Amino acid sequence: MKTLSYDFLVIGSGLAGLTAAMELSKHGRVLVACKENADECNSSYAQGGVACVVDPGDTVEEHAADTLDTGCALGVPEIVNTIVQGGQERISALEGIGIEFERRKGKETEYDLGQEGGHSHRRVLHAGDITGQVMMQGLIAHARESENIDLRENLLAIDLVTTGWIGHKGPNRCVGAYLLDKPSNEIIAVHSTCTVLATGGLGKVYLYTSNPDVATGDGIAMAWRAGLPIRNMEFVQFHPTCLYHPQAKSFLISEAVRGEGAELKDIRGHAFMKDFDDRGSLATRDVTARAIDFVMKKHGDPYVYLDITHQSESFLRERFPNLYAACLRFGVDMATDPIPVVPAAHYSCGGVVAEVDGTTALPGLYACGEVASTGLHGANRLASNSLLEALVCGHATATQIAQAWTALKGEVSIPPWKFGEAVSSDEAVVVEHNWNEVRTAMWDYVGIVRTDRRLDRARRRIRNLREEIKQYYGDYLVTADLLELRNIADVAELIIRSAQQRKESRGLHYMADHPETSGKAVDTVIHDRPGGPLT
């Protein structure tokens, strides 16, 4: 087994991970473990933009208030204020390395700001309608130029390594991770003084998702197996508008389209959002997704329409050039045709309990971005706050590590990976079947609207599947598909158990059996662990 040694290991190459890596590279050698290509992550698919107070008519207090209101009393005011206040500095830093955001025509000193659901002002900076892609391209190029950053693709993290697990004397801390080099199928140990979880989301736990295939909740599953507390996993955000088309896999229709006046209509042409919320099609995502789900189920319709045909073709081509072109490829002209859309799993508001600076309950381990639960989002994420959090918390994490890492230094040997009597599998069909079963059970029973009975059924099915997966994991040599299957099954159980704990409806968690919101907002936290980190 090959063992590599770095000062810092960053697992994940999205916006949070690269932001942290760039800052950490000033202090030591950094390995950024990219699960696939460096740009294959949720950050790259973010169309709308970054929520940030830059308009003189807007204030940090109003942005914070919108965030807290959307979070349904579970957001932490101090955390929200800190992250919102940090936005301008991070935007300036991006512009300093050449990343540009749209400016108003004829007024190049002013940003062209978008508005999305839940925001009381236009405050979303964007780079066309491929904001995440533009930001990621700039950061990846910058990271590749750094002599201190080793950006390695096709490295899939298996599990964290802790001193408690390997029997090293002294307080328990994280000293690195085991990773699978996918091209060679070789297992590599990486020793690091500090490890950053920046693994992103978990959308692939569900049958329908806007997320890319890499979003299998790896960081949350690894942290749980290592004994860290996991918080508020029941709050899974379903994006209201993914393109409904048999060839359009995970294609998101940006919320910015609703921000420019698009209306949601049923297939009979009725604009239904005012029936559910006074804000109409600018209601928050939780309200909008439930409304679409209700309308589809009421009428038995496979989709609803997002109609922006009141805008001119020239406006749409300029404001949404990539969306417009993509819809045309699927036979939809945004200027003349309403867009067929359905909700899909999009974002996890829960995750590994972490501070703004990434600190977790395990010394030497930090978490930032979507994998972390900082207290920003509460029970529902305000649109375009995800990239803001990734930038601010990624930078804050690196700043904290720079102050603390020398005290954590120490030589610890990571033991070789134990293969035991495991053999190569000739039953890949079993893994594929279990993949589909986990995702289908989550979609059918733990989706936009939940009931006690559905959750009970889901928990029984997932428990049985996890037992099968555990046995399979012990009998056969690991593969990428098997590792990801283990992770989505672990994350599925965390979501179900968290949902069962919350006997109310709040934010993204809607229980038909408990439709009211309780008077006191309380987090759900799972403290136990499903066995040792390598079981």
Secondary structure, 3 states (H helix, E strand, C coil): CEEEEEEEEEECCCHHHHHHHHHHCCCCCEEEECCCCCCCCHHHHCCCCEECCCCCCCCHHHHHHHHHHHCCCCCCHHHHHHHHHCHHHHHHHHHHCCCCCCEECCEEEEECCECCCCCCCCCEECCCCCHHHHHHHHHHHHHHHCCCEEEECCEEEEEEEEHHHHCCCCCCCEEEEEEEECCCCEEEEEEEEEEEECCCCCHHHCCCECCCCCCCCHHHHHHHHCCCCEECCCCEEEEEEEECCCCCCCCECCHHHHHCCCEEECCCCCECHHHCCCCHHHCCHHHHHHHHHHHHHHHCCCCEEEECCCCCHHHHHHHCHHHHHHHHHCCCCCCCCCEEEEEEEEEECCEEECCCCCECCCCCEEECHHHEECCCCCCCCCCCHHHHHHHHHHHHHHHHHHHHHHHHCCCCCCCCCCCCCCECCCCHHHHHHHHHHHHHHHHHHCCCEECHHHHHHHHHHHHHHHHHHHHHHHHECCCHHHHHHHHHHHHHHHHHHHHHHCCCCECCEEECCCCCCCCCCCCCEECCCCCCCCC
